[in-house]
Amino acid sequence: MSGQRTLLVLGGTVYLSKAVAKAAVERGSRVTVAARGASGEPPEGVEFVRIDRSSPEGVAPLAGRSFDAVVDVSRIPAQVGPVLDALADGAGHWTFVSSISVYADPSARGDRTLEPSSADETETSLELYGRNKVTCENLVRERLGDRAFVPRPGLIVGAGDNSDRLGCWPLRIAEGGEVLAPGRPERQVQWIDVEDLAAWILDAGERGVVGTFDAIGRPIAMERFLHGIADTLIGLGVIEARPEFTWVPQDFLAEHGVNPWAGPDSLGLWLPEPDYDGMVSHDPESAFGAGLATVSLATTIERWWKANADAPRLTAGLTREKEGTVLGIWHDRERTFEVPTPENFVGP
């Protein structure tokens, strides 16, 4: 088709990159997905090119091709150089999806990044994740110059997320009863919906947006977050009323084996204070000024619920037994330290 926009997605079979490819097809673009094909299936309607980014020879099927836009989500510096060599000269616009994990101090909002790892680094450990992303960013900027767009997402949530950092909350709230809530009700949380991020990436390529941005929604209080989930589930007819939220201090939670952020025995999205204040207080205003648009919490929860609730695979959150035990110990402590009043005081 004459004038049809061409897009290459490096990846395109899992989560964000798959959401980008799918949305681009829906916009009428001619989409090529290049990957090993080992992590998942590309969306319908794309051209699939099998590559192996572990060597320059492995990306040979892309050599000499040109695209209006390229999207890359890599976390391995050694895999970025070969695709740049093969494609940079023929790309009109290049998106490299980085992460707020590039920032050096998670306790404070700032712009100082970690020291980069080596350009030939192949290690994928979490300890190197932020440093590797810094290196990948640098490689892309050095090669693409004013054609490079580098969004730094925070927590990405939505259909396809296998971390359940968001999903553990609607599932738990839907069960009702007393719900353990972490830390202070005013503690902030921050995220971005995967569909919103995918849309912005495509918009940026079409409009020629370049530069580096924190790709994240505006932070809100944890209490507002939990109440918003409950209200959305009420609107969907899942529950009839908000459950009872019991707010338990973070030190008590840590003492009793409740973990932050993600994984087993965790309370999703919650990060302790003050060590992680910077991770939940990024300023998204420059991104909004560059075209990022985010849907409401209610829309994000509704999207997640419709995509996942029928067959959840919970990898985060507390078991009901663990939650009940922690709440029981907390209430025992409250009773032990209850301040005497005229109504409950018994004299000698």
N, C-alpha and C positions, 0 to 999 in steps of 0.2 A: 504494500500500500504506500503510495507516494506521500511523503511527509510524515509517516508513522514514526513516532519516537522510539529510539532503541535504548535499552537498558541492560546492563550486565550486573547480575548479583552474584558475588563470590560467596558461595554458601547456598542460601536459598532453600534449604531443606529442614531447617529447625527454627522455631520461634521467631525472633525479630526478622532475620533475613528472609524467612519464608513469608512472613506477613508483608514485607516490602514487595516481594515478587508477586504475591497474590493481588495486592492492591494495585500494582502497576498493570497487571493483566486487565483488571477491572476498569482501569483508565483508558485502555485501548493501546497501550504500548506493546512493542515487540520485545519480549523479555527472554533473555538467555540466562540460565542458571548454570554455574560452573562449580562442581564439587566432586568429591570422591564418590558420593552416593551411598556412604556407609551409615550416616546418622539419621536418615529419613528420606521421604519421597518429596520431590519438588511439587509445587501446586500444578494444577491442570492448566494447559494453555501456554506453557513455556517450552523453549528449546533447552534441552539438557545436554551439557558438555561435560564429560567425565575428565577431571584433571587430578593431579597429585601435586600439591604445593610443596612437597618436601624437597623438590629438586627443580632446577631450571627446565630440565627436559620434561618434567611432569606438567608444565603449563604450556607446552608447545602447541596444543590444539587451539590456544587463543592467540597465538602470535600473528601479528599483522592485522588483526581485526580492529574495527573502530566502533565506538559506541557514543551516543549522546551523553550518557552518564554511566558511571560505575559505582557500585556500593560494595564496600568491604567491611567485614566485622571481625577480622582476624585478631588474635591475641598473641601471635608468635612472630617476632620480628623477622626471623629467617624466611618466613613464608611471604612476607610483604615485598621484599626486594625483587624476587623473580616475576611477580605479576606486574610490578611497576615497570620493569624492563620490557615486558611483553606488551603492555597496554597503555602506559602513560601518554605516549606521544599521540595516540589515536583516541583519547578520551576527552570529551568536551567538558565534563565536570566529574569530580571524584569525591565521593563521600567516604570518609573513614569513621566508623562508629567506635569511639573511644569509651571512656568511663570516668566518673568522678573519683574512682580509685586512683587516678593519677596524682591527686593532691597529697602533699607530704604530711600535713597535719590534720588528722581526722577530728581533732578536738576544736578546731577553729575554722571559720570560713575565710578562705584566702586564695591566692593564686599561685603559690609556690608549689611546684610539682616535684615528684620524686626524681632521683637521679636515674637517667635512662639505663637500661640494660644494653648488652652488646647487640649490634645489628645482625649478628649471626646466631643469636640466642634461639635455642629450640626447646628449652625447658618450659613446661606449662603449669608449674606449681602455683598455688594461690599466693605464695610468698613473693613471687616475681610478677604477678598479674599487673599491678599498677605500673611498675617499672617497664614491663614489656609494652604496655599501651603507650607510655611516653615515647618509647623508641619508635613504635609504629607511626605515631602521629608525626614525629620528626621526619621520618623517611618520606611520608606522603607529602608533607609541606615542602620539603627540599626538592622533590621531583615535580610536583604539580603547581607549586607557587600559588598564583591567584585563581587557580581552578579547584582549590581544595576546600572542602567543607568538613569540619570536624565537630560533630555533636558529642558531648560527654554526658551520657545518660546517668541518672541515679538508678534506683530500683525500677526495673521494668516489670509491669504486672499485666495480666490478662490471659486470654485463652492461649494455651500452649506452654504456659510457665510451669515447669516441673519442680519449682522450689517450694510452692505453696505458702510463701511468706504472706501473700494476700489471702489465698484461698482458705487457710486455716481459720480465719475469722468468720466469714459467712457460714462456713460449715458448723463451727462451734456455736455461733449465735442462733442458728436455726434449731439447735437442739434445746435451747431454752435453759431455764434454771439459773443458778448463780454462776456468773462468768468471772473468772479471774482476769483482772485488768492490771497491766504492769506500770509501776512507777507513779508519776504524777499525771493527773488528767490533762495538765497543760503541756506535757511533753510533746514536742512536735514530731510529725511523721511526714514523709515526702516520697513521691513516686511519680512515674509517668506510665500512662496506658500504652501498650504496645501498638495499638492501632493509631493512636495519636502520633507516636514517634515515627511510625512507618509513613504516615501521611506527610509529615513535615519533611522527611528525607526526600520523598518524591517531589514535593513542592519546591524544595531548595534546588534540586537538580533542574527542574523546569524553569525556575526563575533566575538561576545562576547565583544563588546565595552562597557566599564563601565566608570563611572565618571559623573561629572556635567558640563554642557556646556550651554552657551547662544546660543539658536537655532534661528538664525536670519540671514538675508542676509546682505550684505554690504550696508551701508547707501549711499544715493545719494541726490543731491539737488532737492528741490521741482520743480524748473524750468525744470530740466532734466526729472523728473518724469512726469510732465504734458505734456511736448513736446513729450516724449516717448509714452504716451498714444495716443496722437493725431496722431503720425506717424504710430502707429500700426493700428489705425482705418482707416487711409489712405490706408495702405497696404491691409486691409480687404475689401476695397471698400465702407466703411460706409460713409466717408466724402472725400472731394476732397482736402482740405487744412487745415492747422492749423487755429483754431479760434484765435481771439485777446484775449490775457490774460492781464488783468489789475491788477497789484499788489498793494494791499491796506495794509497799516501798521496794525499790530495786535492790537494796542491800539484803533484805529478807529473802527476796526471790533468789538471788545469787547463793545465799547461804543454804538454800534448800534445793539447789540443783536445777533451777529454771533458767534456761539459756536465752540470750537475746537473739534477734535477727532471723535466724533460719536453722533448719535441721531438727533432729529429735529433741524433745523436751524443751522446745523454744516457743516464744511468743512472737509471731511474725511482725516485721517492720519496726519493732521496738528496739531502741539502742540506748544503753545506759548513759547517764550524765556524769561528769562533763566530758568524758573521754571521747565521745562521738558527737559532740554538739555540731561540729562542722558538717557531718554527713547528712544532717536533717535540716540544714538551714541555708542551702545554696540559693543564690539569687537568680531566678529564672527570667528576670525582666528583659535582658538583652535578647534572649531566645524568643520571648513573646514579640519583641520589637522586630525580630527577623522572620516572623510568620508562624511560630509555633502556636498551635491552638489546642487546648485540652478540654476534654469533656468533664462533666460533673462526676463526683464520686458515685452517685447513684447509677449513672450510665456505665461506669467501669464495673461496678458490682453486678449490675444486670447482665452485662456481657459475660463476665466470668461465670455467673450462675448458670446461664443458659448453655454455656460451652462445657461446663465441668461437673455440675452438681449431680447429674444422673450417674456418673461413674468416677467419683473422685479417687485419686491416688495420693493420699495424704502423706507427705514427707516432712512436714513441719507441724508444730503445735504440740500441746500436751495431751497425753492420754487422759481420759476422764478419771481414772484412778489416781494418777499423779496430781491432777488439778484438785481433786477432792481432798487428797492428803494435805497439800499445801494450804488450801483454804481452811481446813480443819485446824491445822497448827496455828495459822494466823488468828483465827477466831479465839482459840484457847489463850493465845498471848494477849489479845485484846481484853479478854475477861480477867486475866491475871493482873493486868496493869490498869484496870478500870478505876477511874478516879471516884472516890466515895462522894455520894450526894445525900441529901436528907432522905431520899427515897430508898437508897440501897445501903445506907450506913447502919451497922449494928454495933451498938456500944458494948462495953465490957459488962 
